[in-house]
């Protein structure tokens, strides 16, 4: 273990700290989607569970501390409005699937996962938009597969 540590000046410290902070605040949602994409393999979409409801999707009250993140909150609202579609598509980022805890995108929205995962938010926004437009589950799955590539 070296014992000769060279101190750095205030200016050098501030430049390095600024660089670290800049990296911390970069929007990484696109990177998350790219890092977890399936490169043409297609996702293994689960069949929606019969009688599925949105009762386990986190409530507005449970998300109170995120009230300034309107886009993310809108995705949770879509999951509450269209649980059958969210339950019929796989989560493209595999955030919970790798641990065996999330069977579908709906499962993600039953946790805090989408509050910090740009890919869950982007996919939730897409599924909600298409469901609102009246698309079928097959059409939504095709759009999600295309988005995930």
MARTORMI-515162 format. One line per 5 residues: number of its first residue (from 1); for each residue x, y, z of N, C-alpha, C, O. Coordinates in nm, 3 decimals. Layout:
# MARTORMI-515162
NUM	X,Y,Z,X,Y,Z,X,Y,Z,X,Y,Z | ...
# end
This chain:
# MARTORMI-515162
1	0.085,-0.117,0.000,0.000,0.000,0.000,0.089,0.123,0.000,0.171,0.139,0.090 | 0.075,0.212,-0.100,0.161,0.330,-0.106,0.134,0.425,0.009,0.020,0.444,0.052 | 0.241,0.485,0.058,0.226,0.580,0.168,0.246,0.723,0.123,0.215,0.817,0.196 | 0.298,0.741,0.001,0.323,0.877,-0.046,0.204,0.927,-0.130,0.199,0.907,-0.252 | 0.109,0.989,-0.065,-0.009,1.044,-0.129,0.016,1.190,-0.160,0.054,1.268,-0.073
6	-0.005,1.225,-0.288,0.017,1.363,-0.329,-0.116,1.437,-0.322,-0.212,1.397,-0.388 | -0.123,1.543,-0.245,-0.249,1.618,-0.237,-0.274,1.691,-0.369,-0.182,1.728,-0.441 | -0.401,1.712,-0.397,-0.436,1.788,-0.516,-0.488,1.924,-0.473,-0.537,1.942,-0.361 | -0.477,2.018,-0.561,-0.523,2.153,-0.530,-0.675,2.163,-0.538,-0.743,2.073,-0.587 | -0.725,2.274,-0.490,-0.869,2.299,-0.488,-0.928,2.297,-0.629,-1.035,2.239,-0.650
11	-0.861,2.359,-0.723,-0.909,2.365,-0.861,-0.920,2.226,-0.923,-1.021,2.194,-0.987 | -0.816,2.145,-0.905,-0.818,2.008,-0.959,-0.930,1.927,-0.895,-0.999,1.851,-0.962 | -0.946,1.943,-0.765,-1.053,1.872,-0.696,-1.190,1.909,-0.752,-1.273,1.822,-0.779 | -1.214,2.039,-0.770,-1.344,2.086,-0.819,-1.370,2.036,-0.962,-1.483,2.000,-0.995 | -1.267,2.034,-1.046,-1.285,1.983,-1.183,-1.321,1.835,-1.180,-1.412,1.792,-1.251
16	-1.252,1.758,-1.099,-1.281,1.614,-1.092,-1.419,1.589,-1.032,-1.493,1.504,-1.080 | -1.451,1.661,-0.927,-1.583,1.645,-0.865,-1.694,1.685,-0.962,-1.798,1.620,-0.967 | -1.671,1.790,-1.039,-1.769,1.833,-1.139,-1.791,1.725,-1.244,-1.904,1.703,-1.287 | -1.685,1.660,-1.285,-1.698,1.550,-1.382,-1.780,1.435,-1.328,-1.862,1.378,-1.399 | -1.758,1.401,-1.203,-1.834,1.294,-1.139,-1.982,1.332,-1.131,-2.068,1.250,-1.161
21	-2.011,1.454,-1.092,-2.150,1.499,-1.083,-2.216,1.502,-1.220,-2.334,1.468,-1.232 | -2.144,1.541,-1.323,-2.201,1.544,-1.458,-2.244,1.404,-1.500,-2.351,1.387,-1.557 | -2.161,1.305,-1.472,-2.195,1.166,-1.505,-2.318,1.122,-1.426,-2.402,1.049,-1.479 | -2.329,1.164,-1.302,-2.442,1.123,-1.218,-2.575,1.176,-1.269,-2.678,1.114,-1.247 | -2.574,1.291,-1.336,-2.699,1.353,-1.379,-2.732,1.332,-1.527,-2.829,1.389,-1.576
26	-2.654,1.253,-1.597,-2.683,1.224,-1.737,-2.806,1.134,-1.744,-2.818,1.041,-1.664 | -2.897,1.160,-1.838,-3.014,1.075,-1.857,-2.969,0.942,-1.916,-2.922,0.936,-2.029 | -2.982,0.836,-1.839,-2.933,0.706,-1.880,-3.042,0.615,-1.933,-3.015,0.498,-1.957 | -3.164,0.664,-1.953,-3.274,0.578,-1.995,-3.244,0.511,-2.129,-3.273,0.392,-2.146 | -3.187,0.584,-2.222,-3.153,0.524,-2.351,-3.045,0.419,-2.337,-3.049,0.316,-2.406
31	-2.948,0.443,-2.249,-2.843,0.346,-2.227,-2.898,0.218,-2.166,-2.856,0.109,-2.202 | -2.993,0.233,-2.074,-3.052,0.115,-2.010,-3.121,0.028,-2.114,-3.107,-0.094,-2.112 | -3.195,0.091,-2.204,-3.265,0.016,-2.306,-3.166,-0.054,-2.398,-3.185,-0.170,-2.433 | -3.060,0.016,-2.437,-2.960,-0.043,-2.524,-2.886,-0.158,-2.456,-2.860,-0.261,-2.517 | -2.853,-0.138,-2.331,-2.777,-0.240,-2.259,-2.856,-0.368,-2.241,-2.798,-0.476,-2.233
36	-2.988,-0.358,-2.235,-3.069,-0.474,-2.207,-3.151,-0.521,-2.326,-3.238,-0.607,-2.311 | -3.125,-0.466,-2.444,-3.206,-0.506,-2.559,-3.172,-0.650,-2.597,-3.068,-0.703,-2.561 | -3.262,-0.710,-2.671,-3.248,-0.851,-2.706,-3.197,-0.870,-2.848,-3.191,-0.984,-2.894 | -3.161,-0.766,-2.917,-3.100,-0.769,-3.049,-3.168,-0.867,-3.143,-3.105,-0.959,-3.195 | -3.298,-0.846,-3.165,-3.370,-0.923,-3.265,-3.424,-1.056,-3.216,-3.498,-1.121,-3.289
41	-3.389,-1.097,-3.095,-3.434,-1.227,-3.046,-3.581,-1.226,-3.012,-3.642,-1.333,-3.003 | -3.640,-1.110,-2.993,-3.779,-1.102,-2.950,-3.790,-1.134,-2.803,-3.707,-1.206,-2.747 | -3.891,-1.082,-2.742,-3.911,-1.106,-2.600,-4.004,-1.225,-2.581,-4.086,-1.254,-2.668 | -3.992,-1.291,-2.470,-4.085,-1.399,-2.436,-4.197,-1.337,-2.354,-4.187,-1.322,-2.232 | -4.305,-1.302,-2.422,-4.416,-1.235,-2.356,-4.504,-1.338,-2.284,-4.540,-1.440,-2.341
46	-4.538,-1.309,-2.159,-4.628,-1.400,-2.086,-4.773,-1.377,-2.127,-4.808,-1.270,-2.177 | -4.854,-1.477,-2.108,-4.997,-1.460,-2.130,-5.054,-1.384,-2.010,-5.018,-1.413,-1.896 | -5.142,-1.288,-2.035,-5.202,-1.216,-1.921,-5.280,-1.313,-1.834,-5.347,-1.403,-1.885 | -5.271,-1.295,-1.705,-5.344,-1.382,-1.612,-5.492,-1.350,-1.619,-5.532,-1.234,-1.628 | -5.572,-1.454,-1.613,-5.718,-1.435,-1.618,-5.763,-1.354,-1.498,-5.726,-1.382,-1.384
51	-5.845,-1.254,-1.525,-5.899,-1.170,-1.417,-5.798,-1.077,-1.353,-5.821,-1.027,-1.243 | -5.686,-1.053,-1.422,-5.583,-0.966,-1.363,-5.638,-0.826,-1.341,-5.713,-0.772,-1.423 | -5.599,-0.768,-1.230,-5.640,-0.630,-1.197,-5.516,-0.549,-1.166,-5.404,-0.601,-1.164 | -5.537,-0.424,-1.141,-5.425,-0.335,-1.108,-5.415,-0.311,-0.958,-5.348,-0.217,-0.916 | -5.479,-0.394,-0.877,-5.483,-0.368,-0.734,-5.345,-0.363,-0.669,-5.328,-0.298,-0.565
56	-5.246,-0.430,-0.727,-5.112,-0.429,-0.668,-5.020,-0.322,-0.726,-4.909,-0.302,-0.676 | -5.065,-0.252,-0.832,-4.984,-0.144,-0.887,-4.975,-0.034,-0.782,-5.075,0.000,-0.719 | -4.858,0.020,-0.764,-4.839,0.121,-0.661,-4.935,0.238,-0.679,-4.956,0.286,-0.791 | -4.992,0.281,-0.571,-5.091,0.389,-0.573,-5.023,0.526,-0.586,-4.903,0.540,-0.567 | -5.105,0.623,-0.618,-5.057,0.762,-0.626,-4.997,0.801,-0.491,-4.894,0.869,-0.486
61	-5.061,0.760,-0.383,-5.012,0.794,-0.248,-4.876,0.730,-0.221,-4.789,0.792,-0.159 | -4.857,0.607,-0.267,-4.729,0.539,-0.246,-4.616,0.605,-0.325,-4.498,0.588,-0.292 | -4.653,0.680,-0.427,-4.554,0.746,-0.513,-4.545,0.896,-0.485,-4.489,0.970,-0.565 | -4.598,0.939,-0.373,-4.605,1.081,-0.338,-4.470,1.152,-0.349,-4.463,1.266,-0.396 | -4.363,1.086,-0.307,-4.232,1.153,-0.309,-4.179,1.175,-0.451,-4.079,1.244,-0.470
66	-4.246,1.117,-0.551,-4.206,1.133,-0.690,-4.299,1.226,-0.766,-4.302,1.223,-0.889 | -4.375,1.310,-0.696,-4.481,1.390,-0.758,-4.432,1.484,-0.868,-4.512,1.529,-0.950 | -4.305,1.514,-0.872,-4.253,1.603,-0.976,-4.212,1.526,-1.103,-4.176,1.587,-1.203 | -4.219,1.395,-1.099,-4.182,1.313,-1.215,-4.309,1.270,-1.288,-4.353,1.156,-1.279 | -4.367,1.366,-1.359,-4.498,1.346,-1.421,-4.499,1.232,-1.523,-4.596,1.155,-1.527
71	-4.396,1.220,-1.604,-4.391,1.114,-1.704,-4.394,0.977,-1.638,-4.468,0.888,-1.681 | -4.314,0.960,-1.533,-4.309,0.833,-1.463,-4.443,0.803,-1.397,-4.490,0.690,-1.402 | -4.504,0.903,-1.335,-4.634,0.884,-1.271,-4.742,0.848,-1.373,-4.832,0.770,-1.344 | -4.733,0.905,-1.493,-4.828,0.872,-1.600,-4.815,0.726,-1.640,-4.915,0.662,-1.674 | -4.696,0.671,-1.636,-4.676,0.530,-1.667,-4.744,0.441,-1.563,-4.806,0.340,-1.597
76	-4.732,0.478,-1.436,-4.802,0.403,-1.331,-4.952,0.411,-1.351,-5.023,0.313,-1.329 | -5.002,0.528,-1.392,-5.145,0.545,-1.418,-5.188,0.454,-1.534,-5.295,0.394,-1.527 | -5.107,0.443,-1.637,-5.138,0.354,-1.748,-5.141,0.208,-1.703,-5.226,0.131,-1.747 | -5.049,0.170,-1.615,-5.048,0.033,-1.564,-5.176,0.005,-1.484,-5.228,-0.107,-1.487 | -5.226,0.107,-1.413,-5.352,0.090,-1.339,-5.470,0.082,-1.436,-5.567,0.010,-1.410
81	-5.464,0.156,-1.547,-5.575,0.162,-1.642,-5.579,0.040,-1.735,-5.686,-0.003,-1.777 | -5.462,-0.017,-1.766,-5.455,-0.126,-1.865,-5.374,-0.245,-1.810,-5.276,-0.285,-1.872 | -5.414,-0.302,-1.696,-5.334,-0.409,-1.637,-5.320,-0.533,-1.726,-5.217,-0.600,-1.723 | -5.424,-0.563,-1.806,-5.418,-0.681,-1.891,-5.310,-0.669,-1.998,-5.249,-0.769,-2.035 | -5.286,-0.549,-2.048,-5.180,-0.529,-2.147,-5.043,-0.530,-2.082,-4.950,-0.591,-2.135
86	-5.029,-0.464,-1.968,-4.902,-0.463,-1.898,-4.864,-0.603,-1.851,-4.746,-0.636,-1.842 | -4.966,-0.686,-1.820,-4.939,-0.823,-1.776,-4.909,-0.916,-1.893,-4.859,-1.027,-1.873 | -4.939,-0.872,-2.015,-4.916,-0.955,-2.133,-4.790,-0.924,-2.209,-4.766,-0.981,-2.316 | -4.707,-0.835,-2.156,-4.578,-0.806,-2.220,-4.465,-0.826,-2.120,-4.479,-0.800,-2.000 | -4.353,-0.872,-2.172,-4.235,-0.889,-2.089,-4.169,-0.754,-2.065,-4.181,-0.663,-2.148
91	-4.103,-0.740,-1.955,-4.025,-0.619,-1.930,-3.895,-0.632,-2.009,-3.818,-0.725,-1.987 | -3.873,-0.540,-2.100,-3.758,-0.549,-2.190,-3.624,-0.530,-2.120,-3.521,-0.575,-2.171 | -3.623,-0.466,-2.005,-3.493,-0.444,-1.940,-3.452,-0.562,-1.853,-3.338,-0.566,-1.806 | -3.539,-0.655,-1.832,-3.509,-0.776,-1.754,-3.469,-0.748,-1.611,-3.404,-0.830,-1.547 | -3.508,-0.632,-1.559,-3.468,-0.592,-1.424,-3.510,-0.693,-1.318,-3.430,-0.729,-1.232
96	-3.632,-0.738,-1.322,-3.678,-0.833,-1.223,-3.671,-0.976,-1.272,-3.663,-1.069,-1.192 | -3.675,-0.995,-1.402,-3.676,-1.130,-1.459,-3.549,-1.207,-1.423,-3.554,-1.328,-1.401 | -3.435,-1.137,-1.418,-3.310,-1.207,-1.389,-3.309,-1.261,-1.246,-3.231,-1.351,-1.215 | -3.393,-1.208,-1.161,-3.404,-1.257,-1.023,-3.528,-1.343,-1.004,-3.556,-1.390,-0.894 | -3.603,-1.363,-1.113,-3.723,-1.446,-1.106,-3.839,-1.381,-1.034,-3.930,-1.450,-0.989
101	-3.838,-1.248,-1.022,-3.942,-1.182,-0.944,-4.047,-1.111,-1.028,-4.156,-1.085,-0.979 | -4.017,-1.079,-1.153,-4.111,-1.005,-1.237,-4.150,-1.090,-1.357,-4.067,-1.117,-1.444 | -4.276,-1.131,-1.362,-4.321,-1.213,-1.474,-4.361,-1.129,-1.594,-4.368,-1.181,-1.706 | -4.386,-1.000,-1.571,-4.433,-0.914,-1.679,-4.403,-0.768,-1.645,-4.352,-0.737,-1.537 | -4.434,-0.680,-1.739,-4.417,-0.538,-1.714,-4.508,-0.493,-1.598,-4.471,-0.405,-1.521
106	-4.625,-0.553,-1.586,-4.714,-0.519,-1.475,-4.646,-0.546,-1.341,-4.660,-0.468,-1.247 | -4.573,-0.655,-1.333,-4.502,-0.688,-1.208,-4.404,-0.578,-1.170,-4.387,-0.548,-1.052 | -4.339,-0.517,-1.270,-4.248,-0.406,-1.241,-4.322,-0.291,-1.176,-4.273,-0.230,-1.081 | -4.443,-0.262,-1.227,-4.522,-0.149,-1.176,-4.590,-0.180,-1.043,-4.659,-0.094,-0.987 | -4.572,-0.299,-0.994,-4.618,-0.334,-0.860,-4.507,-0.309,-0.758,-4.524,-0.336,-0.639
111	-4.394,-0.258,-0.806,-4.278,-0.228,-0.722,-4.229,-0.086,-0.755,-4.288,-0.017,-0.839 | -4.123,-0.046,-0.690,-4.063,0.085,-0.718,-3.966,0.080,-0.837,-3.909,0.182,-0.873 | -3.947,-0.036,-0.896,-3.852,-0.053,-1.006,-3.863,0.057,-1.112,-3.760,0.117,-1.146 | -3.981,0.088,-1.166,-3.989,0.189,-1.272,-3.954,0.332,-1.227,-3.935,0.419,-1.312 | -3.947,0.356,-1.098,-3.912,0.492,-1.054,-3.767,0.524,-1.085,-3.731,0.642,-1.094
116	-3.685,0.423,-1.101,-3.544,0.445,-1.129,-3.494,0.378,-1.256,-3.375,0.383,-1.285 | -3.583,0.317,-1.331,-3.543,0.245,-1.451,-3.604,0.312,-1.574,-3.724,0.304,-1.598 | -3.519,0.377,-1.652,-3.566,0.445,-1.772,-3.628,0.351,-1.873,-3.723,0.389,-1.942 | -3.577,0.230,-1.883,-3.632,0.134,-1.979,-3.774,0.093,-1.940,-3.862,0.084,-2.026 | -3.798,0.069,-1.810,-3.934,0.036,-1.764,-4.029,0.153,-1.795,-4.143,0.132,-1.835
121	-3.981,0.274,-1.775,-4.064,0.392,-1.801,-4.095,0.405,-1.950,-4.209,0.430,-1.988 | -3.993,0.389,-2.035,-4.015,0.402,-2.179,-4.112,0.295,-2.230,-4.202,0.324,-2.308 | -4.092,0.173,-2.184,-4.182,0.065,-2.226,-4.323,0.088,-2.173,-4.421,0.065,-2.245 | -4.334,0.132,-2.049,-4.465,0.161,-1.991,-4.536,0.272,-2.066,-4.658,0.266,-2.087 | -4.461,0.373,-2.107,-4.518,0.483,-2.185,-4.571,0.431,-2.319,-4.679,0.469,-2.363
126	-4.493,0.344,-2.384,-4.533,0.288,-2.514,-4.658,0.201,-2.499,-4.753,0.216,-2.575 | -4.659,0.111,-2.402,-4.773,0.022,-2.383,-4.898,0.104,-2.349,-5.005,0.078,-2.404 | -4.885,0.201,-2.261,-4.999,0.285,-2.225,-5.054,0.362,-2.344,-5.176,0.369,-2.363 | -4.966,0.419,-2.425,-5.007,0.496,-2.543,-5.083,0.406,-2.642,-5.189,0.444,-2.691 | -5.028,0.288,-2.669,-5.090,0.197,-2.766,-5.223,0.141,-2.714,-5.318,0.125,-2.790
131	-5.229,0.112,-2.584,-5.354,0.062,-2.525,-5.462,0.170,-2.535,-5.577,0.140,-2.568 | -5.425,0.293,-2.508,-5.519,0.405,-2.516,-5.570,0.423,-2.659,-5.684,0.464,-2.681 | -5.484,0.393,-2.757,-5.523,0.403,-2.898,-5.610,0.286,-2.944,-5.658,0.286,-3.057 | -5.630,0.187,-2.857,-5.715,0.074,-2.891,-5.644,-0.041,-2.960,-5.709,-0.127,-3.020 | -5.511,-0.044,-2.953,-5.436,-0.153,-3.016,-5.460,-0.284,-2.943,-5.493,-0.284,-2.824
136	-5.445,-0.395,-3.013,-5.461,-0.527,-2.954,-5.333,-0.565,-2.880,-5.230,-0.501,-2.897 | -5.341,-0.668,-2.799,-5.223,-0.717,-2.729,-5.117,-0.761,-2.829,-4.999,-0.735,-2.808 | -5.157,-0.827,-2.937,-5.061,-0.870,-3.039,-4.989,-0.749,-3.101,-4.868,-0.754,-3.123 | -5.062,-0.643,-3.129,-5.001,-0.523,-3.186,-4.907,-0.456,-3.086,-4.801,-0.407,-3.123 | -4.947,-0.455,-2.961,-4.862,-0.396,-2.856,-4.734,-0.477,-2.840,-4.626,-0.420,-2.828
141	-4.747,-0.610,-2.839,-4.628,-0.695,-2.828,-4.533,-0.671,-2.945,-4.411,-0.663,-2.925 | -4.586,-0.660,-3.065,-4.502,-0.636,-3.183,-4.429,-0.503,-3.171,-4.311,-0.493,-3.204 | -4.500,-0.401,-3.123,-4.438,-0.269,-3.107,-4.331,-0.272,-2.999,-4.226,-0.210,-3.014 | -4.355,-0.344,-2.890,-4.256,-0.357,-2.783,-4.132,-0.431,-2.835,-4.019,-0.392,-2.805 | -4.153,-0.537,-2.912,-4.040,-0.611,-2.968,-3.957,-0.521,-3.059,-3.834,-0.524,-3.054
146	-4.023,-0.442,-3.142,-3.953,-0.351,-3.233,-3.876,-0.246,-3.152,-3.761,-0.215,-3.184 | -3.939,-0.191,-3.048,-3.876,-0.092,-2.962,-3.753,-0.150,-2.892,-3.651,-0.082,-2.877 | -3.762,-0.276,-2.848,-3.655,-0.339,-2.770,-3.534,-0.376,-2.857,-3.424,-0.398,-2.806 | -3.555,-0.384,-2.989,-3.442,-0.420,-3.078,-3.344,-0.307,-3.090,-3.244,-0.320,-3.161
# end
